[in-house]
Amino acid sequence: MPSFTQVEQTFLVAIFSGVIATILFIAATDRAKGNVHRLATVEETQSGEVIFTALGGWLVLGE
């Protein structure tokens, strides 16, 4: 069984990478409607989610 700390960290990573990133992605995609260059930029920055998740883990969890 995972420890409580592992479960807590998994939950926080899920929040950072799943919920917050998805909300930001949808909002950015909505704002880029009608402009293919902006939409391409939004799509490209989705790969930056890994960096933001790692930063969140470092700042919040002290990893």
mmJSON file of the N, C-alpha and C atoms, coordinates in Angstrom:
{"data_MODEL":{"atom_site":{
"group_PDB":["ATOM","ATOM","ATOM","ATOM","ATOM","ATOM","ATOM","ATOM","ATOM","ATOM","ATOM","ATOM","ATOM","ATOM","ATOM","ATOM","ATOM","ATOM","ATOM","ATOM","ATOM","ATOM","ATOM","ATOM","ATOM","ATOM","ATOM","ATOM","ATOM","ATOM","ATOM","ATOM","ATOM","ATOM","ATOM","ATOM","ATOM","ATOM","ATOM","ATOM","ATOM","ATOM","ATOM","ATOM","ATOM","ATOM","ATOM","ATOM","ATOM","ATOM","ATOM","ATOM","ATOM","ATOM","ATOM","ATOM","ATOM","ATOM","ATOM","ATOM","ATOM","ATOM","ATOM","ATOM","ATOM","ATOM","ATOM","ATOM","ATOM","ATOM","ATOM","ATOM","ATOM","ATOM","ATOM","ATOM","ATOM","ATOM","ATOM","ATOM","ATOM","ATOM","ATOM","ATOM","ATOM","ATOM","ATOM","ATOM","ATOM","ATOM","ATOM","ATOM","ATOM","ATOM","ATOM","ATOM","ATOM","ATOM","ATOM","ATOM","ATOM","ATOM","ATOM","ATOM","ATOM","ATOM","ATOM","ATOM","ATOM","ATOM","ATOM","ATOM","ATOM","ATOM","ATOM","ATOM","ATOM","ATOM","ATOM","ATOM","ATOM","ATOM","ATOM","ATOM","ATOM","ATOM","ATOM","ATOM","ATOM","ATOM","ATOM","ATOM","ATOM","ATOM","ATOM","ATOM","ATOM","ATOM","ATOM","ATOM","ATOM","ATOM","ATOM","ATOM","ATOM","ATOM","ATOM","ATOM","ATOM","ATOM","ATOM","ATOM","ATOM","ATOM","ATOM","ATOM","ATOM","ATOM","ATOM","ATOM","ATOM","ATOM","ATOM","ATOM","ATOM","ATOM","ATOM","ATOM","ATOM","ATOM","ATOM","ATOM","ATOM","ATOM","ATOM","ATOM","ATOM","ATOM","ATOM","ATOM","ATOM","ATOM","ATOM","ATOM","ATOM","ATOM","ATOM","ATOM","ATOM"],
"id":[1,2,3,4,5,6,7,8,9,10,11,12,13,14,15,16,17,18,19,20,21,22,23,24,25,26,27,28,29,30,31,32,33,34,35,36,37,38,39,40,41,42,43,44,45,46,47,48,49,50,51,52,53,54,55,56,57,58,59,60,61,62,63,64,65,66,67,68,69,70,71,72,73,74,75,76,77,78,79,80,81,82,83,84,85,86,87,88,89,90,91,92,93,94,95,96,97,98,99,100,101,102,103,104,105,106,107,108,109,110,111,112,113,114,115,116,117,118,119,120,121,122,123,124,125,126,127,128,129,130,131,132,133,134,135,136,137,138,139,140,141,142,143,144,145,146,147,148,149,150,151,152,153,154,155,156,157,158,159,160,161,162,163,164,165,166,167,168,169,170,171,172,173,174,175,176,177,178,179,180,181,182,183,184,185,186,187,188,189],
"type_symbol":["N","C","C","N","C","C","N","C","C","N","C","C","N","C","C","N","C","C","N","C","C","N","C","C","N","C","C","N","C","C","N","C","C","N","C","C","N","C","C","N","C","C","N","C","C","N","C","C","N","C","C","N","C","C","N","C","C","N","C","C","N","C","C","N","C","C","N","C","C","N","C","C","N","C","C","N","C","C","N","C","C","N","C","C","N","C","C","N","C","C","N","C","C","N","C","C","N","C","C","N","C","C","N","C","C","N","C","C","N","C","C","N","C","C","N","C","C","N","C","C","N","C","C","N","C","C","N","C","C","N","C","C","N","C","C","N","C","C","N","C","C","N","C","C","N","C","C","N","C","C","N","C","C","N","C","C","N","C","C","N","C","C","N","C","C","N","C","C","N","C","C","N","C","C","N","C","C","N","C","C","N","C","C","N","C","C","N","C","C"],
"label_atom_id":["N","CA","C","N","CA","C","N","CA","C","N","CA","C","N","CA","C","N","CA","C","N","CA","C","N","CA","C","N","CA","C","N","CA","C","N","CA","C","N","CA","C","N","CA","C","N","CA","C","N","CA","C","N","CA","C","N","CA","C","N","CA","C","N","CA","C","N","CA","C","N","CA","C","N","CA","C","N","CA","C","N","CA","C","N","CA","C","N","CA","C","N","CA","C","N","CA","C","N","CA","C","N","CA","C","N","CA","C","N","CA","C","N","CA","C","N","CA","C","N","CA","C","N","CA","C","N","CA","C","N","CA","C","N","CA","C","N","CA","C","N","CA","C","N","CA","C","N","CA","C","N","CA","C","N","CA","C","N","CA","C","N","CA","C","N","CA","C","N","CA","C","N","CA","C","N","CA","C","N","CA","C","N","CA","C","N","CA","C","N","CA","C","N","CA","C","N","CA","C","N","CA","C","N","CA","C","N","CA","C","N","CA","C","N","CA","C","N","CA","C"],
"label_alt_id":[null,null,null,null,null,null,null,null,null,null,null,null,null,null,null,null,null,null,null,null,null,null,null,null,null,null,null,null,null,null,null,null,null,null,null,null,null,null,null,null,null,null,null,null,null,null,null,null,null,null,null,null,null,null,null,null,null,null,null,null,null,null,null,null,null,null,null,null,null,null,null,null,null,null,null,null,null,null,null,null,null,null,null,null,null,null,null,null,null,null,null,null,null,null,null,null,null,null,null,null,null,null,null,null,null,null,null,null,null,null,null,null,null,null,null,null,null,null,null,null,null,null,null,null,null,null,null,null,null,null,null,null,null,null,null,null,null,null,null,null,null,null,null,null,null,null,null,null,null,null,null,null,null,null,null,null,null,null,null,null,null,null,null,null,null,null,null,null,null,null,null,null,null,null,null,null,null,null,null,null,null,null,null,null,null,null,null,null,null],
"label_comp_id":["MET","MET","MET","PRO","PRO","PRO","SER","SER","SER","PHE","PHE","PHE","THR","THR","THR","GLN","GLN","GLN","VAL","VAL","VAL","GLU","GLU","GLU","GLN","GLN","GLN","THR","THR","THR","PHE","PHE","PHE","LEU","LEU","LEU","VAL","VAL","VAL","ALA","ALA","ALA","ILE","ILE","ILE","PHE","PHE","PHE","SER","SER","SER","GLY","GLY","GLY","VAL","VAL","VAL","ILE","ILE","ILE","ALA","ALA","ALA","THR","THR","THR","ILE","ILE","ILE","LEU","LEU","LEU","PHE","PHE","PHE","ILE","ILE","ILE","ALA","ALA","ALA","ALA","ALA","ALA","THR","THR","THR","ASP","ASP","ASP","ARG","ARG","ARG","ALA","ALA","ALA","LYS","LYS","LYS","GLY","GLY","GLY","ASN","ASN","ASN","VAL","VAL","VAL","HIS","HIS","HIS","ARG","ARG","ARG","LEU","LEU","LEU","ALA","ALA","ALA","THR","THR","THR","VAL","VAL","VAL","GLU","GLU","GLU","GLU","GLU","GLU","THR","THR","THR","GLN","GLN","GLN","SER","SER","SER","GLY","GLY","GLY","GLU","GLU","GLU","VAL","VAL","VAL","ILE","ILE","ILE","PHE","PHE","PHE","THR","THR","THR","ALA","ALA","ALA","LEU","LEU","LEU","GLY","GLY","GLY","GLY","GLY","GLY","TRP","TRP","TRP","LEU","LEU","LEU","VAL","VAL","VAL","LEU","LEU","LEU","GLY","GLY","GLY","GLU","GLU","GLU"],
"label_asym_id":["A","A","A","A","A","A","A","A","A","A","A","A","A","A","A","A","A","A","A","A","A","A","A","A","A","A","A","A","A","A","A","A","A","A","A","A","A","A","A","A","A","A","A","A","A","A","A","A","A","A","A","A","A","A","A","A","A","A","A","A","A","A","A","A","A","A","A","A","A","A","A","A","A","A","A","A","A","A","A","A","A","A","A","A","A","A","A","A","A","A","A","A","A","A","A","A","A","A","A","A","A","A","A","A","A","A","A","A","A","A","A","A","A","A","A","A","A","A","A","A","A","A","A","A","A","A","A","A","A","A","A","A","A","A","A","A","A","A","A","A","A","A","A","A","A","A","A","A","A","A","A","A","A","A","A","A","A","A","A","A","A","A","A","A","A","A","A","A","A","A","A","A","A","A","A","A","A","A","A","A","A","A","A","A","A","A","A","A","A"],
"label_entity_id":["1","1","1","1","1","1","1","1","1","1","1","1","1","1","1","1","1","1","1","1","1","1","1","1","1","1","1","1","1","1","1","1","1","1","1","1","1","1","1","1","1","1","1","1","1","1","1","1","1","1","1","1","1","1","1","1","1","1","1","1","1","1","1","1","1","1","1","1","1","1","1","1","1","1","1","1","1","1","1","1","1","1","1","1","1","1","1","1","1","1","1","1","1","1","1","1","1","1","1","1","1","1","1","1","1","1","1","1","1","1","1","1","1","1","1","1","1","1","1","1","1","1","1","1","1","1","1","1","1","1","1","1","1","1","1","1","1","1","1","1","1","1","1","1","1","1","1","1","1","1","1","1","1","1","1","1","1","1","1","1","1","1","1","1","1","1","1","1","1","1","1","1","1","1","1","1","1","1","1","1","1","1","1","1","1","1","1","1","1"],
"label_seq_id":[1,1,1,2,2,2,3,3,3,4,4,4,5,5,5,6,6,6,7,7,7,8,8,8,9,9,9,10,10,10,11,11,11,12,12,12,13,13,13,14,14,14,15,15,15,16,16,16,17,17,17,18,18,18,19,19,19,20,20,20,21,21,21,22,22,22,23,23,23,24,24,24,25,25,25,26,26,26,27,27,27,28,28,28,29,29,29,30,30,30,31,31,31,32,32,32,33,33,33,34,34,34,35,35,35,36,36,36,37,37,37,38,38,38,39,39,39,40,40,40,41,41,41,42,42,42,43,43,43,44,44,44,45,45,45,46,46,46,47,47,47,48,48,48,49,49,49,50,50,50,51,51,51,52,52,52,53,53,53,54,54,54,55,55,55,56,56,56,57,57,57,58,58,58,59,59,59,60,60,60,61,61,61,62,62,62,63,63,63],
"pdbx_PDB_ins_code":[null,null,null,null,null,null,null,null,null,null,null,null,null,null,null,null,null,null,null,null,null,null,null,null,null,null,null,null,null,null,null,null,null,null,null,null,null,null,null,null,null,null,null,null,null,null,null,null,null,null,null,null,null,null,null,null,null,null,null,null,null,null,null,null,null,null,null,null,null,null,null,null,null,null,null,null,null,null,null,null,null,null,null,null,null,null,null,null,null,null,null,null,null,null,null,null,null,null,null,null,null,null,null,null,null,null,null,null,null,null,null,null,null,null,null,null,null,null,null,null,null,null,null,null,null,null,null,null,null,null,null,null,null,null,null,null,null,null,null,null,null,null,null,null,null,null,null,null,null,null,null,null,null,null,null,null,null,null,null,null,null,null,null,null,null,null,null,null,null,null,null,null,null,null,null,null,null,null,null,null,null,null,null,null,null,null,null,null,null],
"Cartn_x":[0.851,0.0,0.891,0.499,1.265,1.043,2.05,1.919,0.98,0.564,-0.321,0.348,1.641,2.383,2.376,2.53,2.497,1.12,0.093,-1.274,-1.517,-1.069,-1.228,-0.493,0.722,1.495,0.852,0.354,-0.33,-1.56,-2.3,-3.481,-3.103,-2.065,-1.644,-1.136,-0.42,0.038,-1.159,-2.152,-3.359,-4.066,-4.112,-4.74,-3.967,-2.628,-1.821,-1.884,-1.709,-1.617,-2.972,-3.953,-5.263,-6.215,-6.575,-7.637,-7.169,-6.129,-5.689,-5.217,-4.383,-3.861,-4.978,-5.954,-7.071,-7.903,-8.176,-8.941,-8.2,-6.902,-6.107,-6.055,-5.921,-5.866,-7.182,-8.286,-9.588,-9.816,-9.446,-9.604,-8.74,-7.509,-6.62,-7.117,-7.599,-8.134,-9.352,-10.185,-11.367,-10.992,-9.967,-9.526,-8.848,-8.324,-7.602,-8.504,-9.785,-10.714,-10.538,-10.524,-10.455,-9.056,-8.047,-6.673,-5.822,-5.496,-4.792,-3.397,-2.745,-1.409,-1.457,-2.42,-2.571,-2.986,-3.871,-4.318,-3.142,-2.276,-1.085,-0.173,-0.05,0.778,0.202,-1.107,-1.763,-1.529,-1.68,-1.472,-0.024,0.928,2.337,2.659,2.046,2.362,1.781,0.9,0.342,1.454,2.493,3.609,4.352,4.192,4.809,4.166,3.095,2.406,3.345,4.243,5.19,6.048,6.492,7.328,6.542,5.312,4.502,4.172,3.95,3.689,4.923,6.081,7.324,7.566,7.318,7.477,6.491,5.266,4.274,4.706,5.237,5.733,6.891,7.75,8.915,8.481,7.589,7.18,6.244,5.284,4.272,4.738,5.349,5.704,7.15,7.949,9.345,10.16,9.785,10.502,11.817],
"Cartn_y":[-1.188,0.0,1.245,2.246,3.492,4.252,5.007,5.805,6.986,7.619,8.773,9.883,10.083,11.116,10.843,9.599,9.253,9.515,9.168,9.417,10.918,11.664,13.114,13.729,13.295,13.822,13.457,12.258,11.837,12.696,12.988,13.841,15.236,15.814,17.156,17.193,16.181,16.114,16.019,15.234,15.122,16.466,17.226,18.548,19.468,19.513,20.404,20.014,18.75,18.343,18.121,17.779,17.485,18.65,19.104,20.096,21.49,21.992,23.363,23.519,22.594,22.69,22.585,21.73,21.584,22.852,23.452,24.709,25.801,25.924,26.933,26.654,25.4,25.036,25.368,25.028,25.304,26.809,27.567,29.022,29.628,29.171,29.696,29.32,28.106,27.681,28.518,28.803,29.615,31.032,31.597,32.952,33.014,31.881,31.848,31.534,31.449,31.121,32.079,31.503,32.315,32.745,32.469,32.834,31.568,31.016,29.732,29.82,30.966,31.103,31.069,31.77,31.729,30.345,29.715,28.369,27.388,27.523,26.666,26.899,28.147,28.459,27.829,27.908,27.289,25.783,25.165,23.722,23.35,24.179,23.898,24.002,24.963,25.161,24.071,23.26,22.164,21.226,21.096,20.227,20.796,22.09,22.708,22.308,21.552,21.096,20.305,19.568,18.77,19.679,20.788,21.73,22.339,22.76,23.369,22.376,21.135,20.108,19.874,19.83,19.652,20.846,22.055,23.247,23.224,22.816,22.71,21.718,20.582,19.594,20.12,20.873,21.44,22.512,23.415,24.521,24.069,23.23,22.838,21.659,20.666,19.445,19.403,20.343,20.369,19.233,18.766,17.646,18.118],
"Cartn_z":[0.0,0.0,0.0,-0.783,-0.777,0.539,0.896,2.12,1.858,2.941,2.824,2.02,2.212,1.483,-0.013,-0.412,-1.824,-2.427,-1.695,-2.169,-2.292,-1.302,-1.32,-2.515,-2.758,-3.882,-5.214,-5.328,-6.547,-6.797,-5.75,-5.869,-6.355,-5.778,-6.175,-7.615,-8.024,-9.415,-10.353,-9.977,-10.797,-10.916,-9.828,-9.869,-10.798,-10.624,-11.459,-12.931,-13.228,-14.623,-15.268,-14.5,-15.069,-15.073,-13.932,-13.808,-14.221,-13.581,-13.847,-15.286,-15.758,-17.118,-18.151,-17.913,-18.847,-18.913,-17.774,-17.754,-18.509,-18.266,-18.971,-20.466,-20.854,-22.266,-22.965,-22.36,-22.964,-23.085,-22.064,-22.112,-23.21,-23.342,-24.376,-25.763,-25.934,-27.228,-27.602,-26.634,-26.88,-27.31,-26.684,-27.023,-28.389,-28.868,-30.142,-31.333,-31.124,-32.209,-33.381,-34.573,-35.776,-36.187,-35.383,-35.706,-35.638,-36.821,-36.854,-36.249,-36.344,-35.776,-34.244,-33.679,-32.214,-31.746,-32.508,-32.143,-32.184,-33.174,-33.256,-32.055,-31.632,-30.464,-29.204,-29.062,-27.906,-27.91,-29.068,-29.169,-28.834,-29.27,-28.993,-27.507,-26.84,-25.426,-24.532,-25.084,-24.289,-23.824,-24.632,-24.23,-23.025,-22.756,-21.592,-20.285,-20.371,-19.157,-18.25,-18.842,-18.058,-17.179,-17.743,-16.994,-15.839,-16.113,-15.058,-13.948,-14.313,-13.31,-12.444,-13.084,-12.322,-11.397,-11.886,-11.045,-9.873,-10.158,-9.077,-8.018,-8.451,-7.497,-6.681,-7.319,-6.64,-5.638,-6.063,-5.203,-4.074,-4.389,-3.411,-2.555,-3.2,-2.498,-2.018,-2.482,-2.084,-2.658,-3.847,-4.485,-5.037],
"occupancy":[1.0,1.0,1.0,1.0,1.0,1.0,1.0,1.0,1.0,1.0,1.0,1.0,1.0,1.0,1.0,1.0,1.0,1.0,1.0,1.0,1.0,1.0,1.0,1.0,1.0,1.0,1.0,1.0,1.0,1.0,1.0,1.0,1.0,1.0,1.0,1.0,1.0,1.0,1.0,1.0,1.0,1.0,1.0,1.0,1.0,1.0,1.0,1.0,1.0,1.0,1.0,1.0,1.0,1.0,1.0,1.0,1.0,1.0,1.0,1.0,1.0,1.0,1.0,1.0,1.0,1.0,1.0,1.0,1.0,1.0,1.0,1.0,1.0,1.0,1.0,1.0,1.0,1.0,1.0,1.0,1.0,1.0,1.0,1.0,1.0,1.0,1.0,1.0,1.0,1.0,1.0,1.0,1.0,1.0,1.0,1.0,1.0,1.0,1.0,1.0,1.0,1.0,1.0,1.0,1.0,1.0,1.0,1.0,1.0,1.0,1.0,1.0,1.0,1.0,1.0,1.0,1.0,1.0,1.0,1.0,1.0,1.0,1.0,1.0,1.0,1.0,1.0,1.0,1.0,1.0,1.0,1.0,1.0,1.0,1.0,1.0,1.0,1.0,1.0,1.0,1.0,1.0,1.0,1.0,1.0,1.0,1.0,1.0,1.0,1.0,1.0,1.0,1.0,1.0,1.0,1.0,1.0,1.0,1.0,1.0,1.0,1.0,1.0,1.0,1.0,1.0,1.0,1.0,1.0,1.0,1.0,1.0,1.0,1.0,1.0,1.0,1.0,1.0,1.0,1.0,1.0,1.0,1.0,1.0,1.0,1.0,1.0,1.0,1.0],
"B_iso_or_equiv":[0.0,0.0,0.0,0.0,0.0,0.0,0.0,0.0,0.0,0.0,0.0,0.0,0.0,0.0,0.0,0.0,0.0,0.0,0.0,0.0,0.0,0.0,0.0,0.0,0.0,0.0,0.0,0.0,0.0,0.0,0.0,0.0,0.0,0.0,0.0,0.0,0.0,0.0,0.0,0.0,0.0,0.0,0.0,0.0,0.0,0.0,0.0,0.0,0.0,0.0,0.0,0.0,0.0,0.0,0.0,0.0,0.0,0.0,0.0,0.0,0.0,0.0,0.0,0.0,0.0,0.0,0.0,0.0,0.0,0.0,0.0,0.0,0.0,0.0,0.0,0.0,0.0,0.0,0.0,0.0,0.0,0.0,0.0,0.0,0.0,0.0,0.0,0.0,0.0,0.0,0.0,0.0,0.0,0.0,0.0,0.0,0.0,0.0,0.0,0.0,0.0,0.0,0.0,0.0,0.0,0.0,0.0,0.0,0.0,0.0,0.0,0.0,0.0,0.0,0.0,0.0,0.0,0.0,0.0,0.0,0.0,0.0,0.0,0.0,0.0,0.0,0.0,0.0,0.0,0.0,0.0,0.0,0.0,0.0,0.0,0.0,0.0,0.0,0.0,0.0,0.0,0.0,0.0,0.0,0.0,0.0,0.0,0.0,0.0,0.0,0.0,0.0,0.0,0.0,0.0,0.0,0.0,0.0,0.0,0.0,0.0,0.0,0.0,0.0,0.0,0.0,0.0,0.0,0.0,0.0,0.0,0.0,0.0,0.0,0.0,0.0,0.0,0.0,0.0,0.0,0.0,0.0,0.0,0.0,0.0,0.0,0.0,0.0,0.0],
"pdbx_formal_charge":[null,null,null,null,null,null,null,null,null,null,null,null,null,null,null,null,null,null,null,null,null,null,null,null,null,null,null,null,null,null,null,null,null,null,null,null,null,null,null,null,null,null,null,null,null,null,null,null,null,null,null,null,null,null,null,null,null,null,null,null,null,null,null,null,null,null,null,null,null,null,null,null,null,null,null,null,null,null,null,null,null,null,null,null,null,null,null,null,null,null,null,null,null,null,null,null,null,null,null,null,null,null,null,null,null,null,null,null,null,null,null,null,null,null,null,null,null,null,null,null,null,null,null,null,null,null,null,null,null,null,null,null,null,null,null,null,null,null,null,null,null,null,null,null,null,null,null,null,null,null,null,null,null,null,null,null,null,null,null,null,null,null,null,null,null,null,null,null,null,null,null,null,null,null,null,null,null,null,null,null,null,null,null,null,null,null,null,null,null],
"auth_seq_id":[1,1,1,2,2,2,3,3,3,4,4,4,5,5,5,6,6,6,7,7,7,8,8,8,9,9,9,10,10,10,11,11,11,12,12,12,13,13,13,14,14,14,15,15,15,16,16,16,17,17,17,18,18,18,19,19,19,20,20,20,21,21,21,22,22,22,23,23,23,24,24,24,25,25,25,26,26,26,27,27,27,28,28,28,29,29,29,30,30,30,31,31,31,32,32,32,33,33,33,34,34,34,35,35,35,36,36,36,37,37,37,38,38,38,39,39,39,40,40,40,41,41,41,42,42,42,43,43,43,44,44,44,45,45,45,46,46,46,47,47,47,48,48,48,49,49,49,50,50,50,51,51,51,52,52,52,53,53,53,54,54,54,55,55,55,56,56,56,57,57,57,58,58,58,59,59,59,60,60,60,61,61,61,62,62,62,63,63,63],
"auth_comp_id":["MET","MET","MET","PRO","PRO","PRO","SER","SER","SER","PHE","PHE","PHE","THR","THR","THR","GLN","GLN","GLN","VAL","VAL","VAL","GLU","GLU","GLU","GLN","GLN","GLN","THR","THR","THR","PHE","PHE","PHE","LEU","LEU","LEU","VAL","VAL","VAL","ALA","ALA","ALA","ILE","ILE","ILE","PHE","PHE","PHE","SER","SER","SER","GLY","GLY","GLY","VAL","VAL","VAL","ILE","ILE","ILE","ALA","ALA","ALA","THR","THR","THR","ILE","ILE","ILE","LEU","LEU","LEU","PHE","PHE","PHE","ILE","ILE","ILE","ALA","ALA","ALA","ALA","ALA","ALA","THR","THR","THR","ASP","ASP","ASP","ARG","ARG","ARG","ALA","ALA","ALA","LYS","LYS","LYS","GLY","GLY","GLY","ASN","ASN","ASN","VAL","VAL","VAL","HIS","HIS","HIS","ARG","ARG","ARG","LEU","LEU","LEU","ALA","ALA","ALA","THR","THR","THR","VAL","VAL","VAL","GLU","GLU","GLU","GLU","GLU","GLU","THR","THR","THR","GLN","GLN","GLN","SER","SER","SER","GLY","GLY","GLY","GLU","GLU","GLU","VAL","VAL","VAL","ILE","ILE","ILE","PHE","PHE","PHE","THR","THR","THR","ALA","ALA","ALA","LEU","LEU","LEU","GLY","GLY","GLY","GLY","GLY","GLY","TRP","TRP","TRP","LEU","LEU","LEU","VAL","VAL","VAL","LEU","LEU","LEU","GLY","GLY","GLY","GLU","GLU","GLU"],
"auth_asym_id":["A","A","A","A","A","A","A","A","A","A","A","A","A","A","A","A","A","A","A","A","A","A","A","A","A","A","A","A","A","A","A","A","A","A","A","A","A","A","A","A","A","A","A","A","A","A","A","A","A","A","A","A","A","A","A","A","A","A","A","A","A","A","A","A","A","A","A","A","A","A","A","A","A","A","A","A","A","A","A","A","A","A","A","A","A","A","A","A","A","A","A","A","A","A","A","A","A","A","A","A","A","A","A","A","A","A","A","A","A","A","A","A","A","A","A","A","A","A","A","A","A","A","A","A","A","A","A","A","A","A","A","A","A","A","A","A","A","A","A","A","A","A","A","A","A","A","A","A","A","A","A","A","A","A","A","A","A","A","A","A","A","A","A","A","A","A","A","A","A","A","A","A","A","A","A","A","A","A","A","A","A","A","A","A","A","A","A","A","A"],
"auth_atom_id":["N","CA","C","N","CA","C","N","CA","C","N","CA","C","N","CA","C","N","CA","C","N","CA","C","N","CA","C","N","CA","C","N","CA","C","N","CA","C","N","CA","C","N","CA","C","N","CA","C","N","CA","C","N","CA","C","N","CA","C","N","CA","C","N","CA","C","N","CA","C","N","CA","C","N","CA","C","N","CA","C","N","CA","C","N","CA","C","N","CA","C","N","CA","C","N","CA","C","N","CA","C","N","CA","C","N","CA","C","N","CA","C","N","CA","C","N","CA","C","N","CA","C","N","CA","C","N","CA","C","N","CA","C","N","CA","C","N","CA","C","N","CA","C","N","CA","C","N","CA","C","N","CA","C","N","CA","C","N","CA","C","N","CA","C","N","CA","C","N","CA","C","N","CA","C","N","CA","C","N","CA","C","N","CA","C","N","CA","C","N","CA","C","N","CA","C","N","CA","C","N","CA","C","N","CA","C","N","CA","C","N","CA","C","N","CA","C","N","CA","C"],
"pdbx_PDB_model_num":[1,1,1,1,1,1,1,1,1,1,1,1,1,1,1,1,1,1,1,1,1,1,1,1,1,1,1,1,1,1,1,1,1,1,1,1,1,1,1,1,1,1,1,1,1,1,1,1,1,1,1,1,1,1,1,1,1,1,1,1,1,1,1,1,1,1,1,1,1,1,1,1,1,1,1,1,1,1,1,1,1,1,1,1,1,1,1,1,1,1,1,1,1,1,1,1,1,1,1,1,1,1,1,1,1,1,1,1,1,1,1,1,1,1,1,1,1,1,1,1,1,1,1,1,1,1,1,1,1,1,1,1,1,1,1,1,1,1,1,1,1,1,1,1,1,1,1,1,1,1,1,1,1,1,1,1,1,1,1,1,1,1,1,1,1,1,1,1,1,1,1,1,1,1,1,1,1,1,1,1,1,1,1,1,1,1,1,1,1]
}}}
